[in-house]
Amino acid sequence: DELDARPLYSKLGATKATALFPQLLEKHRLVSLNLEFCRAASILDAVADTQHATLKHINLNGVPDADPATVSRLLGNCRRLEVVGLFRQVRLGDDALAALPSSLQELSVSGCSLISDAGIKALVEHAPQLHFLDVTRCPELTDASLMTLASLKLTGLVCYANAGLSM
């Protein structure tokens, strides 16, 4: 099953939609979950607990107030993830990249300003199948990250607006 939560949050509001979510998660095994810009941080634990066996795509782009430890736990529990969106998770650090599964193929951490070269190194070690990466607006990255990424067979790399890169 696929679930795009944006219309649910738009129609019901954050409080009602968040209250309804645990029931939905218990009844469905999702392959894809889109929580983009939804006030859904409080349900991430439930997603990790109920969807870890089936979830392949998760979009957490712009989810406000998402706790970095909870996001890392979610990413670590969902071992079949292939596509992950973490745009504007400004408190998210390198530990989240280290938690990603080896099945990962596409990742956006654009605007995750705490991601560093150490996180990219962990990502490369843990996700050898990665073929697309967006690290736009990750100011802690340096040219060392680009050298580390060279070991992957990336078909797409987006990395503009990074002050630490000279290339």
N, C-alpha and C positions, 0 to 999 in steps of 0.2 A: 504494500500500500504506500501511497504518497500522501503527504499532508502539507499543504501550504497554509500556515496558521494566520497569515496576514489578513485575509477576509474575515476570519473568525474574530480576531482582535479588533478589527475595524468596526464590525457590526455590533459585537457584544461589549466592547470595552475591555481593558486589561484585567480588571478585577474578576468579571464574570468568565472571561475566556480562560484565565489562569485557574479558576475554580473548576471548570469543566475538563481541563486538560488531563488530569490523572485518570479519569474515567475513559477517555479516548485512548490513552496510552495502554491501559489494561486490556482493552478490547481489540487493539490492532497491533500488528507487527509491521513496523514501517521500514521501508527501504530508503525513503527520502523524506526529510523534514526541513521545511523552510520556516524559520523564525525571524527572518530579516526584519530589523527595526521594531520587533514586537517587545513589549515589556514582559518578557518571559523568563527572566533570570531565575525566578523562584521554582521553575519546573525542570531545570536542567538535571537535578539529582534524579528525578523520576524518569527522565529520558534515559539517563545512564543505567538505571536499574532495570527498566523494562524493554529497552530497544537494543541492547548491546549485541544481541545475536544476529540481528537482521539489518541494522542501519548501515547504508553505504554512502549516502549523501546527507550532509547537514550544513545548513546555512545559518550561521550565527552572526552574520554581518550586522553591525550596529545594534546588537541587543544591549540596551543600557543596563548598567549596574551588574553585569555578569561577573561573578566572583572568579578570579583566575584559578584558584584551587579547584573549584567545581568544574570549570571548563576543562582543566587538565585531567580531572578524574573521568569526565565524560569521554574525552578523546582517548584516554587509556583503556576504558571499558569497551568501547565500540571497536572491536578488532577487525571489522570488515570495511571500515571507512575507506572510500576511494576519493571522494570530493569533499573538501572542507572549506567553508568561507568564514573567516574571522576578521573581516574588515572592521576597522575602528574599535578593536578591543584593546584600548590604550593601556590597560593595566596588565595585559597578558605578556608574559616573559618567556624566556628560553625553555623553562620546564614544560610548557605546553607542547613545544615542538618535539621535545624528547619523548613525550607520551604518545605521539602519533604512531599508528600501526604501520607495518611494512606494506600493507595493501594500498597505501595512499598514492594517488596518481596526480591530483590537482589540489593546490593550496593557495589561498589568498590570505596574507597577513598584512595587507596594505593598511598603513596607519597604526600599526602596532609598534609604538615608539620604543618599547623596551627590548625588542628582539635584537640580539647581538650576534656577532660572529660565532660565539659558542653555541647558540641556538641553531644556526645554520649547519654547523658541524654535526650536532646531534640529529638534525633532520636528515642529513645525507646518510648518516649511519643507520637510522631507523626506517627510512623510506626509500629504498633503492629503486622502486618503480616510479618514482615521481617524474612526471614529464612536463608539468606546468606549475610555475611559481610566480606569484605577485608579491614583491617585497617593496612596493612603492611606499614612500614616506616612512621608512624605517631608518632613522638617522644614526643609529648605533652601528649599522653595518659598514664595513670597510672593504677594501679590495680583497682582503683575505677571504671573505665570504664568496666572492666571485670565483676565486681560485678553488675553493672547496666545492662549489657547485659544478665546476668543470668535469668532475668525475661522473656526474649524472648525464643521462641522455635526454636532456630537456629539449622539448620542441617549442616551448614558450617561456620566456623570462621577462617580467615587467619589473623594472627597478629604477624608475625616475624619481626625482625629488629626494635624493639621499645625499646629504652633505658629506658623508664619510667616504663616498666613492669618488675616485679620481678618473675612472675609465668612462 
